[in-house]
Amino acid sequence: MWVLVFFDLPTETATDRQRATKFRKNLLDDGFTMFQFSIYMRFCASSENAEVHAKRVKKSLPEYGKVGVMQITDKQFGMMQLFYGQKPAELETPSQQLELF
């Protein structure tokens, strides 16, 4: 499973920028990687694990702005088409993560 987080946060004031930075930092601390500036993604071994990380995102939501959380399967993620300009680009393979239970 993949968890994708999309967001559009206000950055007009210093406080807004602080909140946006804190939200991005929380995503990085939870193992998300930046796909684009306002899109972060994380691979999860199961749907249960994906739900845990989605709940963590919900706990760290900033006061203002728009945030979306989407869960997709590995197969769906693999069907994504990426382009850099007009040239197709290959998907980066996810880093191997060791999970201990």
C-alpha positions as CSV (number, residue, x, y, z in Angstrom):
1,M,0.0,0.0,0.0
2,W,1.0,3.6,-0.6
3,V,-0.2,6.5,1.4
4,L,-0.1,9.8,-0.5
5,V,-0.6,13.2,1.3
6,F,-1.5,16.2,-0.8
7,F,-1.7,19.7,0.7
8,D,-2.1,23.3,0.0
9,L,-1.2,25.3,3.1
10,P,-1.2,29.1,3.6
11,T,2.3,30.7,3.8
12,E,1.4,34.4,3.9
13,T,2.5,35.1,7.4
14,A,5.5,33.9,9.5
15,T,3.1,31.8,11.6
16,D,1.6,30.2,8.5
17,R,5.1,29.3,7.2
18,Q,6.0,27.9,10.6
19,R,2.9,25.7,10.6
20,A,3.5,24.5,7.0
21,T,7.1,23.7,7.8
22,K,6.1,21.8,11.0
23,F,3.6,19.8,9.0
24,R,6.2,18.8,6.3
25,K,8.7,18.0,9.0
26,N,6.1,15.7,10.7
27,L,5.6,13.9,7.4
28,L,9.4,13.4,7.0
29,D,9.8,12.2,10.6
30,D,7.0,9.6,9.9
31,G,8.9,8.2,6.9
32,F,7.2,10.0,4.1
33,T,9.3,11.2,1.1
34,M,8.7,14.2,-1.1
35,F,7.2,13.3,-4.5
36,Q,6.6,17.0,-5.4
37,F,6.7,20.0,-3.1
38,S,3.2,19.6,-1.8
39,I,2.8,15.8,-2.3
40,Y,4.5,13.3,0.0
41,M,4.3,9.5,-0.2
42,R,5.1,6.5,2.0
43,F,5.1,2.8,1.3
44,C,3.4,0.6,3.9
45,A,3.5,-3.2,4.1
46,S,-0.3,-3.5,4.7
47,S,-3.5,-1.6,4.7
48,E,-3.5,-1.7,8.5
49,N,-0.1,-0.1,8.6
50,A,-1.2,2.5,6.0
51,E,-4.2,3.4,8.3
52,V,-1.8,4.0,11.2
53,H,0.2,6.5,9.2
54,A,-3.0,8.1,7.8
55,K,-4.1,8.7,11.4
56,R,-0.7,10.2,12.3
57,V,-1.2,12.7,9.4
58,K,-4.7,13.5,10.7
59,K,-3.2,14.2,14.2
60,S,-0.7,16.7,12.8
61,L,-3.1,18.7,10.6
62,P,-2.4,22.4,10.6
63,E,-5.2,24.8,11.6
64,Y,-5.7,26.2,8.1
65,G,-5.2,24.9,4.6
66,K,-6.3,21.8,2.6
67,V,-4.9,18.4,3.1
68,G,-5.8,15.1,1.3
69,V,-4.8,11.6,2.2
70,M,-5.1,8.8,-0.3
71,Q,-4.2,5.1,0.0
72,I,-3.5,3.1,-3.2
73,T,-2.2,-0.3,-3.9
74,D,1.3,-1.0,-5.1
75,K,-0.1,-2.1,-8.5
76,Q,-2.0,1.2,-8.8
77,F,1.1,3.1,-7.9
78,G,3.1,1.2,-10.5
79,M,0.7,2.2,-13.3
80,M,1.5,5.9,-12.7
81,Q,3.0,7.6,-15.7
82,L,5.7,10.3,-14.9
83,F,7.2,12.8,-17.2
84,Y,10.0,15.3,-16.9
85,G,9.1,17.9,-19.5
86,Q,8.1,15.8,-22.6
87,K,10.3,12.8,-21.7
88,P,9.0,9.8,-19.8
89,A,10.6,9.2,-16.4
90,E,10.9,5.9,-14.5
91,L,9.4,5.6,-11.1
92,E,12.0,5.5,-8.3
93,T,12.0,2.1,-6.5
94,P,11.0,2.5,-2.8
95,S,13.7,2.1,-0.3
96,Q,13.7,-1.1,1.6
97,Q,12.2,-0.6,5.1
98,L,12.7,-3.0,7.9
99,E,9.7,-3.4,10.2
100,L,10.1,-5.1,13.5
101,F,7.0,-6.4,15.3
